[in-house]
Amino acid sequence: MVRTKLILIAIATILAVGSAGVWFIISEKKAAQERRATFFGPSKEHPTTGGQKMKVEW
């Protein structure tokens, strides 16, 4: 009976630690994706849409 309780407690602990680890990894990926978007994203000072077409000058 005690052995069964210890096994169940061990399984519950492993599941809790595993789910916390997965949650931490997913949140870190999301944070890294947001940092990447702000660093490589378009500049707010110089919008690149809706302007004039470029004219080639020779």
Backbone bond lengths (Angstrom), bond angles and torsions (degrees), N, CA, C in turn:
res aa  C-N    CA-C-N  psi(-1)  N-CA   C-N-CA  omega(-1)  CA-C   N-CA-C  phi
1 M - - - 1.450 - - 1.533 111.07 -
2 V 1.334 116.28 -43.95 1.455 120.25 178.87 1.522 109.93 -67.41
3 R 1.332 116.46 -37.37 1.464 120.34 179.98 1.523 110.32 -64.26
4 T 1.318 117.63 -40.34 1.467 121.44 179.21 1.522 110.88 -64.13
5 K 1.324 116.78 -41.53 1.466 120.52 178.25 1.529 110.92 -63.75
6 L 1.324 116.74 -41.36 1.466 119.77 178.99 1.527 111.34 -64.53
7 I 1.320 116.68 -39.70 1.469 120.08 178.24 1.527 110.41 -64.90
8 L 1.337 117.29 -42.34 1.469 120.20 178.96 1.523 111.50 -65.73
9 I 1.319 116.95 -39.65 1.467 120.54 177.56 1.529 110.10 -65.17
10 A 1.312 117.23 -40.65 1.470 120.75 178.72 1.527 110.84 -64.47
11 I 1.322 117.11 -42.26 1.474 120.33 178.64 1.519 110.75 -64.34
12 A 1.332 117.39 -43.02 1.463 120.98 179.14 1.526 110.93 -63.46
13 T 1.337 116.58 -39.82 1.463 120.25 178.62 1.519 111.30 -65.55
14 I 1.310 117.29 -43.24 1.468 121.16 178.91 1.528 110.61 -63.00
15 L 1.323 117.14 -42.04 1.470 119.84 178.18 1.520 111.63 -65.16
16 A 1.328 117.87 -40.03 1.463 121.10 179.53 1.523 111.21 -65.32
17 V 1.318 117.13 -45.33 1.471 120.83 179.81 1.526 110.17 -66.19
18 G 1.316 117.18 -40.35 1.462 120.62 179.31 1.515 112.46 -64.45
19 S 1.324 116.86 -43.62 1.468 119.10 -179.87 1.525 111.11 -68.27
20 A 1.333 117.75 -36.94 1.462 120.40 176.49 1.527 110.41 -64.47
21 G 1.315 117.37 -39.25 1.467 120.75 178.21 1.513 112.35 -64.90
22 V 1.330 116.42 -42.69 1.468 120.30 178.53 1.522 110.18 -64.09
23 W 1.331 116.88 -42.62 1.468 120.59 179.08 1.530 110.75 -62.04
24 F 1.323 117.26 -40.87 1.461 121.25 179.64 1.518 111.23 -64.71
25 I 1.317 117.36 -42.28 1.469 121.30 179.94 1.521 110.35 -64.98
26 I 1.322 117.84 -43.02 1.470 121.07 -179.70 1.523 110.54 -64.85
27 S 1.328 117.70 -41.88 1.466 119.78 -179.88 1.530 111.13 -67.01
28 E 1.320 117.85 -34.89 1.462 120.37 177.42 1.525 111.15 -67.49
29 K 1.324 117.67 -38.25 1.465 120.29 177.80 1.519 110.57 -63.88
30 K 1.326 116.71 -40.53 1.464 120.36 -179.88 1.527 110.38 -66.11
31 A 1.312 117.79 -41.90 1.461 121.55 179.05 1.528 110.55 -64.42
32 A 1.320 116.96 -41.25 1.462 120.29 178.74 1.524 110.75 -65.60
33 Q 1.313 117.14 -36.61 1.460 120.74 179.01 1.529 110.29 -66.64
34 E 1.325 118.09 -39.17 1.469 121.07 177.55 1.522 111.05 -66.34
35 R 1.342 117.37 -41.85 1.468 119.99 177.63 1.521 111.14 -62.81
36 R 1.333 116.29 -40.14 1.464 121.14 179.40 1.525 110.31 -64.30
37 A 1.327 117.44 -41.19 1.461 120.88 -179.16 1.522 111.29 -65.82
38 T 1.324 117.84 -38.96 1.467 119.03 179.61 1.523 111.34 -73.06
39 F 1.320 118.85 -31.80 1.458 121.04 -179.13 1.518 112.10 -76.57
40 F 1.339 117.72 -45.65 1.450 121.73 -175.92 1.526 113.27 -96.28
41 G 1.317 117.90 -1.77 1.459 121.46 -176.88 1.518 111.80 -69.61
42 P 1.330 116.68 170.55 1.460 119.81 179.27 1.526 111.57 -67.85
43 S 1.295 114.84 150.61 1.458 120.55 -179.80 1.521 109.94 -73.14
44 K 1.312 116.02 140.03 1.467 120.49 178.52 1.538 110.56 -79.70
45 E 1.333 117.07 -24.45 1.458 120.94 -177.80 1.527 112.53 -76.82
46 H 1.314 116.58 -30.80 1.458 121.58 -177.29 1.528 109.12 -126.50
47 P 1.322 117.32 83.97 1.468 118.95 -179.06 1.524 110.63 -64.33
48 T 1.313 116.12 145.00 1.460 120.60 -176.33 1.522 112.55 -107.80
49 T 1.311 118.48 9.52 1.464 120.63 -179.63 1.526 109.75 -119.15
50 G 1.315 115.85 149.27 1.458 121.31 174.66 1.519 115.27 78.35
51 G 1.321 118.44 16.37 1.458 120.07 -179.16 1.521 112.21 -97.08
52 Q 1.347 116.05 -171.90 1.454 120.88 178.29 1.519 110.19 -77.36
53 K 1.337 115.08 154.63 1.454 119.31 174.94 1.514 108.83 -74.55
54 M 1.309 115.65 145.82 1.461 120.16 -178.24 1.533 109.27 -75.09
55 K 1.317 115.30 141.39 1.452 121.37 179.82 1.532 108.05 -112.86
56 V 1.328 115.49 130.03 1.452 119.46 -178.99 1.523 109.33 -76.27
57 E 1.327 116.74 131.22 1.459 121.07 177.66 1.524 108.33 -113.88
58 W 1.335 116.41 126.25 1.458 121.55 -179.47 1.504 110.61 -105.18
